[in-house]
Amino acid sequence: MGTSDVMPSTYGRRITVLSIDGGGIRGIIPATMLSFLELKLQELDGEDARIADYFDVIAGTSTGGLIAAMLTAPDENGRPLCKGEDIVPFYLRHGPKIFSRKNYKKMTMKMDALMRPKYSGKYLRKTICMVLGDRRLHETLTSVVIPTFDIKLLQPTVFTTFEAKMDPSKDALLSDICIATASAPTYFPAYAFHTKYSEGTDREFHLVDGGIAANNPALLALKPTGVAFPSEQEHEVSQGQALNYENHLIISLGTGTSKMGKKYDAKTAEKWGILGWLYSEGSSPLVDAFTYAGADMVDLHMSLIFKAIKSEHNYLRIQDDKLSEDESSTDKATKKNMRNLVEIAEKLLHKPVSRMNLDSGIFEPADNEGTYAEALSRFAKLLSEERRLRKAEIGKQL
């Protein structure tokens, strides 16, 4: 375990999973939730408690992948590089420069969007490299799962701590992985890099945003072997235990949607050709469709699983589907909009826990579930109890 306070799930009763969606600047919303959760954990276990100490797996896509890396990368003392409370200030400081429109002329906006990415990505890449340095995937303090999509192979490439320890060709720099998973088509350029895994042998990656494969990576975090969890020989969780879903504690954080706004309609879309689907009303309907659809399908699947096994309290999905058009933007990083996102997240904490209506797709309040703040406080107690149990079990074997 090194100097980390993360303990193997073998010593406990539950498997603990955190999943964070993609969504660009809307990462402010899950970041606010994580700051609140970490505060509750500190109230229980002391000010040194960190998010990474409590989860067997932290999965993140795009902006969520960057959050996952920042929370699990080690500092010089072997503790998490960032606290939960550090993430929102990171967005507020760097968001306007990552999504800068300083030289973006309105009169050529549509042509620019058709001919090249909206943003060069230079500031994004520089900032990620500055924060994560030369840390590699195998060094994360708990297991991470970060999806990308390889446009050369036309298949997902999922980076995981477990595979990085087993396969040197997947042990990439965390900075390279985060840049790749955030390289959203139409917004940022695709990203290529290589890893050296034997003398004179490289492996190439040609990657774009992980949202193409899994904007909501919760299911990837549950794959029992080969992705999130090692085998029993590695003294971790076995496949049978991993498939025992009633033993899971899962927090899945969305970045918000604008379903109530009903952004597109069939009457408009029936006129779209290739260009219409790629660019309309300042955004890309095609990109919006596959990212929202994928995220909702995962939530639907997870909800059905936990309802079927009567363990709905073990799965918490936090999502706001009532954002306005500006608030739901991936890249509107104005000071006003970022302040709105912080306010939206803080208000969301005090709203009732809601679940997706399987017919309408709209989130509706669940009975007797309390607010999201109360639900996160309850999860904090369960996570703390699990950690203490693991400490006790380890103590018995020493």
TORKOL-4160 file (C-alpha; in steps of 0.2 Angstrom, whole numbers, padded with zeros to 4 digits, m for minus):
398
<pt num="1" X="0000" Y="0000" Z="0000"/>
<pt num="2" X="0015" Y="0011" Z="0002"/>
<pt num="3" X="0011" Y="0028" Z="0010"/>
<pt num="4" X="m0007" Y="0029" Z="0004"/>
<pt num="5" X="m0021" Y="0026" Z="0016"/>
<pt num="6" X="m0031" Y="0016" Z="0003"/>
<pt num="7" X="m0033" Y="m0002" Z="0009"/>
<pt num="8" X="m0038" Y="m0017" Z="m0002"/>
<pt num="9" X="m0056" Y="m0022" Z="m0003"/>
<pt num="10" X="m0051" Y="m0040" Z="0002"/>
<pt num="11" X="m0051" Y="m0034" Z="0020"/>
<pt num="12" X="m0068" Y="m0026" Z="0019"/>
<pt num="13" X="m0086" Y="m0030" Z="0015"/>
<pt num="14" X="m0090" Y="m0018" Z="0001"/>
<pt num="15" X="m0083" Y="m0012" Z="m0015"/>
<pt num="16" X="m0083" Y="0007" Z="m0016"/>
<pt num="17" X="m0084" Y="0016" Z="m0033"/>
<pt num="18" X="m0084" Y="0034" Z="m0038"/>
<pt num="19" X="m0088" Y="0039" Z="m0056"/>
<pt num="20" X="m0087" Y="0056" Z="m0064"/>
<pt num="21" X="m0095" Y="0061" Z="m0081"/>
<pt num="22" X="m0087" Y="0071" Z="m0094"/>
<pt num="23" X="m0094" Y="0089" Z="m0098"/>
<pt num="24" X="m0080" Y="0102" Z="m0100"/>
<pt num="25" X="m0082" Y="0117" Z="m0089"/>
<pt num="26" X="m0098" Y="0109" Z="m0081"/>
<pt num="27" X="m0085" Y="0099" Z="m0071"/>
<pt num="28" X="m0088" Y="0112" Z="m0058"/>
<pt num="29" X="m0104" Y="0103" Z="m0053"/>
<pt num="30" X="m0096" Y="0086" Z="m0048"/>
<pt num="31" X="m0081" Y="0095" Z="m0041"/>
<pt num="32" X="m0093" Y="0104" Z="m0029"/>
<pt num="33" X="m0101" Y="0088" Z="m0024"/>
<pt num="34" X="m0084" Y="0080" Z="m0020"/>
<pt num="35" X="m0079" Y="0095" Z="m0010"/>
<pt num="36" X="m0094" Y="0092" Z="0001"/>
<pt num="37" X="m0091" Y="0074" Z="0002"/>
<pt num="38" X="m0073" Y="0076" Z="0008"/>
<pt num="39" X="m0078" Y="0088" Z="0021"/>
<pt num="40" X="m0090" Y="0076" Z="0028"/>
<pt num="41" X="m0077" Y="0062" Z="0028"/>
<pt num="42" X="m0065" Y="0074" Z="0037"/>
<pt num="43" X="m0079" Y="0077" Z="0050"/>
<pt num="44" X="m0079" Y="0059" Z="0053"/>
<pt num="45" X="m0060" Y="0054" Z="0051"/>
<pt num="46" X="m0050" Y="0070" Z="0053"/>
<pt num="47" X="m0044" Y="0084" Z="0042"/>
<pt num="48" X="m0031" Y="0072" Z="0033"/>
<pt num="49" X="m0045" Y="0062" Z="0025"/>
<pt num="50" X="m0045" Y="0063" Z="0006"/>
<pt num="51" X="m0057" Y="0056" Z="m0007"/>
<pt num="52" X="m0044" Y="0043" Z="m0013"/>
<pt num="53" X="m0043" Y="0035" Z="0004"/>
<pt num="54" X="m0061" Y="0028" Z="0003"/>
<pt num="55" X="m0063" Y="0022" Z="m0015"/>
<pt num="56" X="m0057" Y="0006" Z="m0023"/>
<pt num="57" X="m0060" Y="0013" Z="m0040"/>
<pt num="58" X="m0062" Y="0031" Z="m0046"/>
<pt num="59" X="m0068" Y="0032" Z="m0064"/>
<pt num="60" X="m0068" Y="0048" Z="m0074"/>
<pt num="61" X="m0071" Y="0053" Z="m0092"/>
<pt num="62" X="m0065" Y="0069" Z="m0101"/>
<pt num="63" X="m0066" Y="0083" Z="m0087"/>
<pt num="64" X="m0070" Y="0069" Z="m0075"/>
<pt num="65" X="m0054" Y="0060" Z="m0080"/>
<pt num="66" X="m0044" Y="0075" Z="m0075"/>
<pt num="67" X="m0053" Y="0076" Z="m0058"/>
<pt num="68" X="m0050" Y="0058" Z="m0055"/>
<pt num="69" X="m0031" Y="0060" Z="m0059"/>
<pt num="70" X="m0030" Y="0076" Z="m0048"/>
<pt num="71" X="m0038" Y="0067" Z="m0033"/>
<pt num="72" X="m0027" Y="0051" Z="m0035"/>
<pt num="73" X="m0010" Y="0057" Z="m0041"/>
<pt num="74" X="0003" Y="0056" Z="m0027"/>
<pt num="75" X="0012" Y="0071" Z="m0020"/>
<pt num="76" X="0030" Y="0071" Z="m0014"/>
<pt num="77" X="0024" Y="0063" Z="0003"/>
<pt num="78" X="0014" Y="0049" Z="m0006"/>
<pt num="79" X="m0003" Y="0058" Z="m0002"/>
<pt num="80" X="m0016" Y="0064" Z="m0014"/>
<pt num="81" X="m0010" Y="0079" Z="m0025"/>
<pt num="82" X="m0026" Y="0088" Z="m0023"/>
<pt num="83" X="m0040" Y="0090" Z="m0010"/>
<pt num="84" X="m0058" Y="0090" Z="m0015"/>
<pt num="85" X="m0059" Y="0108" Z="m0011"/>
<pt num="86" X="m0045" Y="0112" Z="m0024"/>
<pt num="87" X="m0055" Y="0107" Z="m0039"/>
<pt num="88" X="m0067" Y="0121" Z="m0041"/>
<pt num="89" X="m0054" Y="0134" Z="m0039"/>
<pt num="90" X="m0044" Y="0125" Z="m0053"/>
<pt num="91" X="m0059" Y="0127" Z="m0065"/>
<pt num="92" X="m0062" Y="0145" Z="m0060"/>
<pt num="93" X="m0044" Y="0150" Z="m0063"/>
<pt num="94" X="m0040" Y="0140" Z="m0079"/>
<pt num="95" X="m0057" Y="0138" Z="m0087"/>
<pt num="96" X="m0057" Y="0155" Z="m0096"/>
<pt num="97" X="m0040" Y="0152" Z="m0103"/>
<pt num="98" X="m0044" Y="0134" Z="m0108"/>
<pt num="99" X="m0059" Y="0139" Z="m0117"/>
<pt num="100" X="m0053" Y="0156" Z="m0123"/>
<pt num="101" X="m0062" Y="0165" Z="m0137"/>
<pt num="102" X="m0050" Y="0180" Z="m0137"/>
<pt num="103" X="m0046" Y="0178" Z="m0156"/>
<pt num="104" X="m0063" Y="0170" Z="m0161"/>
<pt num="105" X="m0071" Y="0181" Z="m0173"/>
<pt num="106" X="m0090" Y="0180" Z="m0173"/>
<pt num="107" X="m0092" Y="0183" Z="m0192"/>
<pt num="108" X="m0081" Y="0168" Z="m0195"/>
<pt num="109" X="m0087" Y="0157" Z="m0181"/>
<pt num="110" X="m0097" Y="0145" Z="m0191"/>
<pt num="111" X="m0083" Y="0143" Z="m0204"/>
<pt num="112" X="m0070" Y="0141" Z="m0191"/>
<pt num="113" X="m0081" Y="0127" Z="m0182"/>
<pt num="114" X="m0082" Y="0118" Z="m0199"/>
<pt num="115" X="m0064" Y="0119" Z="m0204"/>
<pt num="116" X="m0054" Y="0117" Z="m0187"/>
<pt num="117" X="m0057" Y="0114" Z="m0168"/>
<pt num="118" X="m0064" Y="0128" Z="m0158"/>
<pt num="119" X="m0048" Y="0129" Z="m0147"/>
<pt num="120" X="m0030" Y="0125" Z="m0150"/>
<pt num="121" X="m0029" Y="0115" Z="m0134"/>
<pt num="122" X="m0012" Y="0123" Z="m0130"/>
<pt num="123" X="m0017" Y="0130" Z="m0114"/>
<pt num="124" X="m0026" Y="0114" Z="m0109"/>
<pt num="125" X="m0011" Y="0104" Z="m0112"/>
<pt num="126" X="0001" Y="0115" Z="m0104"/>
<pt num="127" X="m0010" Y="0116" Z="m0088"/>
<pt num="128" X="m0012" Y="0098" Z="m0087"/>
<pt num="129" X="0006" Y="0094" Z="m0089"/>
<pt num="130" X="0010" Y="0108" Z="m0076"/>
<pt num="131" X="m0002" Y="0100" Z="m0063"/>
<pt num="132" X="0002" Y="0081" Z="m0066"/>
<pt num="133" X="0020" Y="0082" Z="m0070"/>
<pt num="134" X="0029" Y="0066" Z="m0074"/>
<pt num="135" X="0018" Y="0055" Z="m0064"/>
<pt num="136" X="0012" Y="0039" Z="m0072"/>
<pt num="137" X="m0004" Y="0029" Z="m0072"/>
<pt num="138" X="0003" Y="0015" Z="m0061"/>
<pt num="139" X="0007" Y="0028" Z="m0047"/>
<pt num="140" X="m0011" Y="0033" Z="m0043"/>
<pt num="141" X="m0015" Y="0030" Z="m0025"/>
<pt num="142" X="m0031" Y="0020" Z="m0029"/>
<pt num="143" X="m0036" Y="0012" Z="m0045"/>
<pt num="144" X="m0042" Y="0024" Z="m0058"/>
<pt num="145" X="m0052" Y="0020" Z="m0074"/>
<pt num="146" X="m0051" Y="0033" Z="m0089"/>
<pt num="147" X="m0058" Y="0030" Z="m0106"/>
<pt num="148" X="m0052" Y="0037" Z="m0122"/>
<pt num="149" X="m0056" Y="0033" Z="m0140"/>
<pt num="150" X="m0043" Y="0028" Z="m0153"/>
<pt num="151" X="m0047" Y="0035" Z="m0170"/>
<pt num="152" X="m0034" Y="0025" Z="m0179"/>
<pt num="153" X="m0040" Y="0008" Z="m0172"/>
<pt num="154" X="m0058" Y="0014" Z="m0171"/>
<pt num="155" X="m0060" Y="0007" Z="m0154"/>
<pt num="156" X="m0061" Y="0012" Z="m0136"/>
<pt num="157" X="m0044" Y="0013" Z="m0126"/>
<pt num="158" X="m0047" Y="0012" Z="m0107"/>
<pt num="159" X="m0033" Y="0016" Z="m0096"/>
<pt num="160" X="m0033" Y="0008" Z="m0079"/>
<pt num="161" X="m0021" Y="0008" Z="m0064"/>
<pt num="162" X="m0022" Y="m0011" Z="m0064"/>
<pt num="163" X="m0017" Y="m0014" Z="m0082"/>
<pt num="164" X="m0004" Y="m0001" Z="m0081"/>
<pt num="165" X="0005" Y="m0012" Z="m0067"/>
<pt num="166" X="0003" Y="m0027" Z="m0078"/>
<pt num="167" X="0006" Y="m0020" Z="m0095"/>
<pt num="168" X="0020" Y="m0007" Z="m0097"/>
<pt num="169" X="0013" Y="m0002" Z="m0114"/>
<pt num="170" X="m0002" Y="0005" Z="m0105"/>
<pt num="171" X="0008" Y="0014" Z="m0091"/>
<pt num="172" X="0006" Y="0031" Z="m0099"/>
<pt num="173" X="0009" Y="0048" Z="m0091"/>
<pt num="174" X="m0006" Y="0054" Z="m0082"/>
<pt num="175" X="m0005" Y="0070" Z="m0091"/>
<pt num="176" X="m0005" Y="0061" Z="m0108"/>
<pt num="177" X="m0021" Y="0051" Z="m0103"/>
<pt num="178" X="m0030" Y="0067" Z="m0097"/>
<pt num="179" X="m0026" Y="0077" Z="m0112"/>
<pt num="180" X="m0032" Y="0063" Z="m0123"/>
<pt num="181" X="m0049" Y="0059" Z="m0113"/>
<pt num="182" X="m0052" Y="0078" Z="m0114"/>
<pt num="183" X="m0049" Y="0080" Z="m0133"/>
<pt num="184" X="m0067" Y="0082" Z="m0138"/>
<pt num="185" X="m0071" Y="0082" Z="m0156"/>
<pt num="186" X="m0075" Y="0099" Z="m0163"/>
<pt num="187" X="m0068" Y="0107" Z="m0147"/>
<pt num="188" X="m0050" Y="0102" Z="m0146"/>
<pt num="189" X="m0037" Y="0093" Z="m0158"/>
<pt num="190" X="m0035" Y="0074" Z="m0157"/>
<pt num="191" X="m0020" Y="0069" Z="m0147"/>
<pt num="192" X="m0006" Y="0057" Z="m0151"/>
<pt num="193" X="0008" Y="0050" Z="m0140"/>
<pt num="194" X="0018" Y="0034" Z="m0137"/>
<pt num="195" X="0024" Y="0023" Z="m0123"/>
<pt num="196" X="0040" Y="0014" Z="m0122"/>
<pt num="197" X="0037" Y="m0004" Z="m0115"/>
<pt num="198" X="0053" Y="m0013" Z="m0120"/>
<pt num="199" X="0070" Y="m0009" Z="m0127"/>
<pt num="200" X="0067" Y="0000" Z="m0144"/>
<pt num="201" X="0048" Y="m0004" Z="m0144"/>
<pt num="202" X="0035" Y="0009" Z="m0143"/>
<pt num="203" X="0016" Y="0009" Z="m0143"/>
<pt num="204" X="0007" Y="0023" Z="m0152"/>
<pt num="205" X="m0010" Y="0030" Z="m0147"/>
<pt num="206" X="m0021" Y="0042" Z="m0158"/>
<pt num="207" X="m0034" Y="0047" Z="m0146"/>
<pt num="208" X="m0050" Y="0058" Z="m0144"/>
<pt num="209" X="m0062" Y="0062" Z="m0130"/>
<pt num="210" X="m0067" Y="0047" Z="m0119"/>
<pt num="211" X="m0085" Y="0053" Z="m0120"/>
<pt num="212" X="m0086" Y="0045" Z="m0137"/>
<pt num="213" X="m0085" Y="0028" Z="m0128"/>
<pt num="214" X="m0092" Y="0031" Z="m0111"/>
<pt num="215" X="m0096" Y="0049" Z="m0105"/>
<pt num="216" X="m0103" Y="0041" Z="m0090"/>
<pt num="217" X="m0089" Y="0028" Z="m0085"/>
<pt num="218" X="m0098" Y="0020" Z="m0070"/>
<pt num="219" X="m0100" Y="0003" Z="m0079"/>
<pt num="220" X="m0082" Y="0003" Z="m0084"/>
<pt num="221" X="m0078" Y="0004" Z="m0065"/>
<pt num="222" X="m0088" Y="m0011" Z="m0062"/>
<pt num="223" X="m0079" Y="m0023" Z="m0074"/>
<pt num="224" X="m0072" Y="m0036" Z="m0062"/>
<pt num="225" X="m0056" Y="m0041" Z="m0070"/>
<pt num="226" X="m0044" Y="m0034" Z="m0082"/>
<pt num="227" X="m0050" Y="m0016" Z="m0080"/>
<pt num="228" X="m0054" Y="m0010" Z="m0062"/>
<pt num="229" X="m0050" Y="m0025" Z="m0052"/>
<pt num="230" X="m0035" Y="m0037" Z="m0051"/>
<pt num="231" X="m0036" Y="m0055" Z="m0048"/>
<pt num="232" X="m0036" Y="m0064" Z="m0032"/>
<pt num="233" X="m0017" Y="m0068" Z="m0034"/>
<pt num="234" X="m0015" Y="m0049" Z="m0033"/>
<pt num="235" X="m0023" Y="m0050" Z="m0016"/>
<pt num="236" X="m0038" Y="m0039" Z="m0022"/>
<pt num="237" X="m0056" Y="m0043" Z="m0025"/>
<pt num="238" X="m0061" Y="m0059" Z="m0034"/>
<pt num="239" X="m0072" Y="m0059" Z="m0049"/>
<pt num="240" X="m0086" Y="m0067" Z="m0039"/>
<pt num="241" X="m0086" Y="m0054" Z="m0026"/>
<pt num="242" X="m0085" Y="m0040" Z="m0039"/>
<pt num="243" X="m0101" Y="m0046" Z="m0048"/>
<pt num="244" X="m0110" Y="m0047" Z="m0031"/>
<pt num="245" X="m0118" Y="m0030" Z="m0034"/>
<pt num="246" X="m0127" Y="m0028" Z="m0017"/>
<pt num="247" X="m0110" Y="m0026" Z="m0009"/>
<pt num="248" X="m0106" Y="m0011" Z="m0020"/>
<pt num="249" X="m0107" Y="0007" Z="m0014"/>
<pt num="250" X="m0107" Y="0018" Z="m0030"/>
<pt num="251" X="m0108" Y="0037" Z="m0031"/>
<pt num="252" X="m0110" Y="0043" Z="m0049"/>
<pt num="253" X="m0108" Y="0061" Z="m0053"/>
<pt num="254" X="m0116" Y="0069" Z="m0068"/>
<pt num="255" X="m0111" Y="0086" Z="m0075"/>
<pt num="256" X="m0129" Y="0092" Z="m0079"/>
<pt num="257" X="m0140" Y="0093" Z="m0094"/>
<pt num="258" X="m0153" Y="0104" Z="m0102"/>
<pt num="259" X="m0167" Y="0091" Z="m0105"/>
<pt num="260" X="m0180" Y="0103" Z="m0099"/>
<pt num="261" X="m0174" Y="0115" Z="m0112"/>
<pt num="262" X="m0179" Y="0103" Z="m0127"/>
<pt num="263" X="m0164" Y="0110" Z="m0137"/>
<pt num="264" X="m0168" Y="0102" Z="m0154"/>
<pt num="265" X="m0184" Y="0095" Z="m0162"/>
<pt num="266" X="m0188" Y="0083" Z="m0177"/>
<pt num="267" X="m0195" Y="0097" Z="m0187"/>
<pt num="268" X="m0178" Y="0106" Z="m0187"/>
<pt num="269" X="m0168" Y="0091" Z="m0188"/>
<pt num="270" X="m0177" Y="0084" Z="m0203"/>
<pt num="271" X="m0168" Y="0098" Z="m0213"/>
<pt num="272" X="m0150" Y="0093" Z="m0207"/>
<pt num="273" X="m0137" Y="0085" Z="m0218"/>
<pt num="274" X="m0120" Y="0082" Z="m0213"/>
<pt num="275" X="m0116" Y="0100" Z="m0209"/>
<pt num="276" X="m0132" Y="0102" Z="m0199"/>
<pt num="277" X="m0129" Y="0087" Z="m0188"/>
<pt num="278" X="m0111" Y="0093" Z="m0185"/>
<pt num="279" X="m0115" Y="0111" Z="m0182"/>
<pt num="280" X="m0131" Y="0120" Z="m0177"/>
<pt num="281" X="m0135" Y="0134" Z="m0166"/>
<pt num="282" X="m0117" Y="0136" Z="m0159"/>
<pt num="283" X="m0115" Y="0118" Z="m0155"/>
<pt num="284" X="m0114" Y="0100" Z="m0162"/>
<pt num="285" X="m0131" Y="0090" Z="m0161"/>
<pt num="286" X="m0122" Y="0074" Z="m0165"/>
<pt num="287" X="m0109" Y="0076" Z="m0151"/>
<pt num="288" X="m0123" Y="0081" Z="m0139"/>
<pt num="289" X="m0134" Y="0066" Z="m0144"/>
<pt num="290" X="m0121" Y="0053" Z="m0142"/>
<pt num="291" X="m0113" Y="0059" Z="m0126"/>
<pt num="292" X="m0130" Y="0062" Z="m0117"/>
<pt num="293" X="m0137" Y="0046" Z="m0124"/>
<pt num="294" X="m0122" Y="0035" Z="m0118"/>
<pt num="295" X="m0123" Y="0043" Z="m0100"/>
<pt num="296" X="m0141" Y="0040" Z="m0098"/>
<pt num="297" X="m0140" Y="0022" Z="m0104"/>
<pt num="298" X="m0127" Y="0018" Z="m0091"/>
<pt num="299" X="m0138" Y="0027" Z="m0078"/>
<pt num="300" X="m0153" Y="0017" Z="m0084"/>
<pt num="301" X="m0143" Y="0001" Z="m0083"/>
<pt num="302" X="m0137" Y="0004" Z="m0066"/>
<pt num="303" X="m0154" Y="0009" Z="m0059"/>
<pt num="304" X="m0162" Y="m0007" Z="m0066"/>
<pt num="305" X="m0148" Y="m0018" Z="m0058"/>
<pt num="306" X="m0149" Y="m0010" Z="m0041"/>
<pt num="307" X="m0168" Y="m0009" Z="m0041"/>
<pt num="308" X="m0169" Y="m0028" Z="m0046"/>
<pt num="309" X="m0158" Y="m0033" Z="m0031"/>
<pt num="310" X="m0167" Y="m0021" Z="m0019"/>
<pt num="311" X="m0151" Y="m0011" Z="m0016"/>
<pt num="312" X="m0156" Y="0006" Z="m0023"/>
<pt num="313" X="m0148" Y="0015" Z="m0008"/>
<pt num="314" X="m0131" Y="0008" Z="m0013"/>
<pt num="315" X="m0131" Y="0018" Z="m0029"/>
<pt num="316" X="m0132" Y="0037" Z="m0029"/>
<pt num="317" X="m0133" Y="0046" Z="m0046"/>
<pt num="318" X="m0132" Y="0065" Z="m0044"/>
<pt num="319" X="m0137" Y="0074" Z="m0060"/>
<pt num="320" X="m0146" Y="0090" Z="m0064"/>
<pt num="321" X="m0156" Y="0090" Z="m0080"/>
<pt num="322" X="m0163" Y="0107" Z="m0079"/>
<pt num="323" X="m0149" Y="0118" Z="m0084"/>
<pt num="324" X="m0152" Y="0132" Z="m0096"/>
<pt num="325" X="m0143" Y="0133" Z="m0113"/>
<pt num="326" X="m0129" Y="0143" Z="m0107"/>
<pt num="327" X="m0127" Y="0133" Z="m0091"/>
<pt num="328" X="m0127" Y="0117" Z="m0101"/>
<pt num="329" X="m0113" Y="0123" Z="m0113"/>
<pt num="330" X="m0097" Y="0113" Z="m0112"/>
<pt num="331" X="m0086" Y="0128" Z="m0115"/>
<pt num="332" X="m0095" Y="0144" Z="m0109"/>
<pt num="333" X="m0081" Y="0148" Z="m0096"/>
<pt num="334" X="m0086" Y="0166" Z="m0093"/>
<pt num="335" X="m0085" Y="0172" Z="m0075"/>
<pt num="336" X="m0104" Y="0174" Z="m0074"/>
<pt num="337" X="m0108" Y="0156" Z="m0081"/>
<pt num="338" X="m0095" Y="0148" Z="m0069"/>
<pt num="339" X="m0102" Y="0157" Z="m0054"/>
<pt num="340" X="m0119" Y="0151" Z="m0060"/>
<pt num="341" X="m0113" Y="0133" Z="m0061"/>
<pt num="342" X="m0106" Y="0134" Z="m0043"/>
<pt num="343" X="m0122" Y="0141" Z="m0037"/>
<pt num="344" X="m0132" Y="0127" Z="m0046"/>
<pt num="345" X="m0121" Y="0114" Z="m0038"/>
<pt num="346" X="m0123" Y="0121" Z="m0021"/>
<pt num="347" X="m0142" Y="0122" Z="m0023"/>
<pt num="348" X="m0142" Y="0104" Z="m0030"/>
<pt num="349" X="m0135" Y="0098" Z="m0013"/>
<pt num="350" X="m0151" Y="0104" Z="m0005"/>
<pt num="351" X="m0163" Y="0097" Z="m0018"/>
<pt num="352" X="m0172" Y="0080" Z="m0016"/>
<pt num="353" X="m0163" Y="0064" Z="m0022"/>
<pt num="354" X="m0170" Y="0060" Z="m0039"/>
<pt num="355" X="m0170" Y="0046" Z="m0051"/>
<pt num="356" X="m0173" Y="0045" Z="m0069"/>
<pt num="357" X="m0191" Y="0041" Z="m0075"/>
<pt num="358" X="m0188" Y="0027" Z="m0087"/>
<pt num="359" X="m0202" Y="0033" Z="m0099"/>
<pt num="360" X="m0199" Y="0052" Z="m0100"/>
<pt num="361" X="m0180" Y="0052" Z="m0096"/>
<pt num="362" X="m0183" Y="0066" Z="m0083"/>
<pt num="363" X="m0176" Y="0065" Z="m0066"/>
<pt num="364" X="m0190" Y="0064" Z="m0053"/>
<pt num="365" X="m0189" Y="0065" Z="m0033"/>
<pt num="366" X="m0188" Y="0048" Z="m0025"/>
<pt num="367" X="m0198" Y="0044" Z="m0010"/>
<pt num="368" X="m0190" Y="0046" Z="0007"/>
<pt num="369" X="m0173" Y="0048" Z="0001"/>
<pt num="370" X="m0169" Y="0066" Z="0008"/>
<pt num="371" X="m0158" Y="0078" Z="m0001"/>
<pt num="372" X="m0142" Y="0075" Z="m0010"/>
<pt num="373" X="m0133" Y="0083" Z="0005"/>
<pt num="374" X="m0141" Y="0070" Z="0016"/>
<pt num="375" X="m0137" Y="0056" Z="0004"/>
<pt num="376" X="m0119" Y="0061" Z="0003"/>
<pt num="377" X="m0118" Y="0062" Z="0022"/>
<pt num="378" X="m0125" Y="0045" Z="0023"/>
<pt num="379" X="m0112" Y="0038" Z="0010"/>
<pt num="380" X="m0098" Y="0047" Z="0020"/>
<pt num="381" X="m0103" Y="0037" Z="0036"/>
<pt num="382" X="m0104" Y="0021" Z="0026"/>
<pt num="383" X="m0087" Y="0024" Z="0018"/>
<pt num="384" X="m0079" Y="0029" Z="0034"/>
<pt num="385" X="m0086" Y="0013" Z="0042"/>
<pt num="386" X="m0079" Y="0002" Z="0028"/>
<pt num="387" X="m0062" Y="0010" Z="0030"/>
<pt num="388" X="m0061" Y="0007" Z="0048"/>
<pt num="389" X="m0067" Y="m0011" Z="0046"/>
<pt num="390" X="m0052" Y="m0013" Z="0033"/>
<pt num="391" X="m0040" Y="m0006" Z="0046"/>
<pt num="392" X="m0046" Y="m0017" Z="0059"/>
<pt num="393" X="m0045" Y="m0033" Z="0048"/>
<pt num="394" X="m0027" Y="m0028" Z="0043"/>
<pt num="395" X="m0022" Y="m0026" Z="0061"/>
<pt num="396" X="m0028" Y="m0043" Z="0065"/>
<pt num="397" X="m0017" Y="m0051" Z="0052"/>
<pt num="398" X="m0001" Y="m0041" Z="0058"/>
